[in-house]
Amino acid sequence: MFAVAAIAILVAMLLAIVRAVLGPTIYDRILAVNVFGTKAVLLIAVLGFLTDRPEFLDLAIVYALINFIATIAIMKFFRFAHLGHPHADDNFGDL
């Protein structure tokens, strides 16, 4: 049963990669990469159950946190064209 779930997750990951390549806008591509990361978390968890290694769940949680933070950072970068203070070089002493 978990093997079938792993295969289904791999198919969904393949579809997400296709969407990331063919996405018409940058936001569609970012969403597809986020979906791919989420499916990777699910695949890590399923493989942990298949191999009877519960420590894979810890790895899946860490990967999910990294995926979330990276998605927020990429969205902020494409929205504001910077990740830090917008005028850091203009008024460096006024921080």
C-alpha positions as CSV (number, residue, x, y, z in Angstrom):
1,M,0.0,0.0,0.0
2,F,2.8,2.4,0.8
3,A,4.6,1.4,-2.4
4,V,1.5,2.5,-4.4
5,A,1.4,5.8,-2.5
6,A,5.1,6.4,-3.2
7,I,4.5,5.8,-6.9
8,A,1.5,8.2,-6.9
9,I,3.7,10.8,-5.2
10,L,6.4,10.4,-7.8
11,V,3.8,10.9,-10.6
12,A,2.5,14.0,-8.8
13,M,6.1,15.3,-8.5
14,L,6.6,14.7,-12.2
15,L,3.5,16.8,-13.0
16,A,4.8,19.5,-10.7
17,I,8.1,19.6,-12.6
18,V,6.2,19.9,-15.9
19,R,4.2,22.8,-14.5
20,A,7.4,24.5,-13.2
21,V,8.9,24.3,-16.7
22,L,5.7,25.3,-18.6
23,G,4.2,27.7,-16.2
24,P,3.1,30.9,-17.9
25,T,4.0,33.2,-15.0
26,I,6.7,33.3,-12.4
27,Y,4.1,32.7,-9.7
28,D,2.9,29.5,-11.3
29,R,6.5,28.3,-11.4
30,I,7.1,29.2,-7.7
31,L,3.9,27.4,-6.8
32,A,4.9,24.3,-8.7
33,V,8.3,24.3,-7.0
34,N,6.5,24.6,-3.6
35,V,4.2,21.7,-4.6
36,F,7.3,19.7,-5.6
37,G,8.8,20.4,-2.1
38,T,5.7,19.3,-0.4
39,K,5.5,16.1,-2.4
40,A,9.2,15.5,-1.5
41,V,8.2,15.7,2.2
42,L,5.5,13.2,1.7
43,L,7.8,10.9,-0.2
44,I,10.4,11.1,2.5
45,A,7.7,10.2,5.1
46,V,6.4,7.3,3.0
47,L,9.9,5.9,2.4
48,G,10.5,6.1,6.1
49,F,7.4,3.9,6.7
50,L,8.5,1.5,3.9
51,T,12.0,1.0,5.3
52,D,10.8,1.1,8.9
53,R,13.0,4.0,9.8
54,P,11.0,6.6,11.9
55,E,13.9,9.1,11.9
56,F,12.9,9.9,8.3
57,L,10.0,11.9,9.8
58,D,12.5,14.2,11.4
59,L,14.2,14.8,8.1
60,A,10.8,15.4,6.5
61,I,9.9,18.0,9.1
62,V,13.2,19.9,8.6
63,Y,12.8,19.8,4.8
64,A,9.2,21.1,5.2
65,L,10.5,24.1,7.2
66,I,13.2,24.8,4.7
67,N,10.7,24.6,1.9
68,F,8.4,27.0,3.6
69,I,11.1,29.6,4.4
70,A,12.5,29.4,0.9
71,T,9.1,29.9,-0.7
72,I,8.5,33.0,1.4
73,A,11.9,34.4,0.6
74,I,11.5,33.8,-3.1
75,M,8.1,35.4,-3.1
76,K,9.4,38.4,-1.2
77,F,12.3,38.8,-3.6
78,F,10.1,38.7,-6.7
79,R,7.6,41.1,-5.1
80,F,10.1,43.7,-3.8
81,A,13.3,42.9,-5.8
82,H,15.3,42.7,-2.6
83,L,15.4,40.6,0.6
84,G,16.6,43.2,3.0
85,H,16.2,46.9,3.6
86,P,15.3,48.6,0.3
87,H,17.6,51.6,0.7
88,A,20.5,50.0,2.7
89,D,23.1,51.7,0.6
90,D,21.5,55.2,0.6
91,N,21.2,55.9,4.4
92,F,23.5,53.3,5.9
93,G,23.9,55.3,9.2
94,D,20.1,55.7,9.7
95,L,19.5,52.0,10.4
